[in-house]
């Protein structure tokens, strides 16, 4: 069973200006969403960032969907 995005996405004050990051790495949700929006495939992103997993990418999408559902101020 897949973990909830809140177990993967971290918010650490001072790291990447407090933006949501993946597993406390310096890779933000915004970074991943931007790569996907630019046309990169999941496989290409995972190839460029071997520290990421498919579950991390899916957590970014779930985080964005949840934030959109609840409004931008929610995290």
Residue, then its C-alpha position, 0 to 999 in steps of 0.5 A: x500500500x502506498x504511503x500518504x504524501x504527508x509521509x514523504x513531503x517535508x516542510x523544513x523552515x530555511x530549507x529551499x525557503x520553506x518550500x515543500x521538499x521530498x523526504x527532506x532532500x533539496x528537491x522540491x515538489x515544484x521542481x518535480x511538477x515543473x519537470x513533468x509539465x515540461x514534458x519529462x517522463x517519470x523515467x527521465x526524472x528518475x534517471x536524472x535524480x536517482x535518489x528519487x523513487x516513483x513513490x516520491x513522484x506520485x507523492x508530489x502529484x498527490x500533494x498538489x492535488x490535495x493542496x488544490x482541493x483545499x486551497x493554496x493556503x493549506x499544506 
